[in-house]
Amino acid sequence: MQSSFGQKLSITSLETILYSSFTAADSLLKEAKFKLADKETGKGYHNYYYTSYQMVDGAKQLLRSLSLMDVYDGPDTSRLILYRTYNKDDQEEMKRQLIATGYALFKRSANDFVYKKENY
């Protein structure tokens, strides 16, 4: 049995996921070794939850996750992605990437950070 472990995602990858079709976003996540862990569909929405594991100190641990939700209201569609990393170095690198690409810290509470760029 062989295990593969996911890669961290860059801000460019996250923006690509945000603007791509679901099929293209799913392919990008699978290429980065994220696995679809859960899928929920309801009236007007689809929610997909992906996970990424890595070997840490000889044990398989969850290090990253991504929720991708598409919400439908008639002909209008909105997409929300929520990327989580449980690795301090990944968090610091993501903050640097966000600032370098024009995002600014919009809101912070405890361990949650919301960044904004224009209308995003």
C-alpha atoms as one frame of an Amber mdcrd trajectory, in Angstrom:
protein
   0.000   0.000   0.000   1.305   3.434  -0.925   0.195   6.709   0.609   0.463
  10.061  -1.109   0.425  13.271   0.811  -0.971  16.616  -0.271   0.865  19.751
  -1.145   0.201  23.182   0.243  -1.772  25.473  -2.041  -0.572  28.890  -3.135
  -2.762  31.971  -3.427  -2.572  31.537  -7.223  -3.943  27.986  -6.913  -6.735
  29.188  -4.618  -7.709  31.957  -7.053  -7.716  29.404  -9.888 -10.041  27.168
  -7.842 -12.277  30.151  -7.113 -12.763  31.026 -10.797 -12.683  27.560 -12.409
 -15.459  25.133 -13.144 -15.977  22.507 -10.472 -14.384  19.859 -12.718 -11.241
  21.961 -13.217 -11.059  22.819  -9.482 -11.480  19.134  -8.573  -8.668  18.182
 -10.986  -6.328  20.819  -9.547  -7.006  19.581  -6.013  -6.452  15.946  -6.992
  -3.154  16.894  -8.686  -2.127  18.518  -5.382  -2.995  15.208  -3.652  -6.103
  16.495  -1.870  -8.790  13.838  -1.403 -12.530  14.433  -1.515 -13.597  13.573
   2.043 -17.242  14.656   2.014 -19.878  15.981  -0.346 -23.176  17.607   0.569
 -25.841  18.704  -1.863 -29.000  20.593  -1.020 -31.478  22.874  -2.678 -29.424
  25.600  -4.257 -25.957  24.497  -3.158 -23.178  21.936  -3.459 -20.488  21.695
  -0.778 -17.295  19.659  -1.185 -14.739  19.062   1.563 -11.177  18.056   0.645
  -8.379  16.985   2.972  -4.607  16.775   2.711  -2.450  14.588   4.941   1.270
  14.525   5.547   3.676  12.397   7.544   4.688  14.247  10.710   6.940  12.503
  13.228   6.164   9.139  11.625   2.365   9.530  11.783  -0.167  10.542   9.167
  -1.723  13.882  10.193  -4.271  16.238   8.679  -2.400  19.394   7.707  -4.682
  21.137   5.229  -8.318  21.177   4.205 -10.407  23.023   1.666 -14.164  23.514
   1.524 -15.583  24.482  -1.844 -19.214  25.600  -1.903 -21.223  26.593  -4.954
 -24.491  28.403  -4.229 -27.151  28.743  -6.922 -29.970  31.282  -7.070 -31.659
  31.012 -10.435 -29.062  31.863 -13.076 -26.658  33.343 -10.505 -23.870  31.272
  -8.999 -21.488  32.176  -6.215 -18.483  30.226  -4.997 -16.951  30.244  -1.557
 -13.690  28.514  -0.722 -12.339  28.086   2.777  -8.720  26.943   2.988  -7.338
  25.794   6.314  -3.787  24.951   7.168  -2.737  23.573  10.519   0.973  24.206
   9.934   2.423  27.454  11.314   4.977  27.799   8.486   2.212  27.378   5.865
   0.162  30.050   7.653   3.016  32.562   7.631   3.814  31.850   3.975   0.142
  32.277   3.007   0.010  35.644   4.812   3.069  36.816   2.848   1.533  35.649
  -0.447  -1.769  37.389   0.304  -0.084  40.713   1.075   2.233  40.429  -1.957
  -0.754  39.901  -4.283  -2.737  42.881  -3.006  -4.905  41.388  -0.264  -5.303
  43.191   3.069  -6.380  41.827   6.444 -10.095  42.591   6.715 -11.103  40.785
   9.906  -9.431  38.637  12.522 -10.833  36.599  15.380  -8.836  34.047  17.373
  -7.163  31.858  14.711  -9.336  33.000  11.785  -8.073  35.577   9.310 -10.218
  37.126   6.571  -8.387  38.937   3.776  -9.985  41.189   1.179  -8.896  42.385
  -2.250 -11.233  44.721  -4.117 -14.595  42.900  -4.084 -13.050  39.549  -3.122
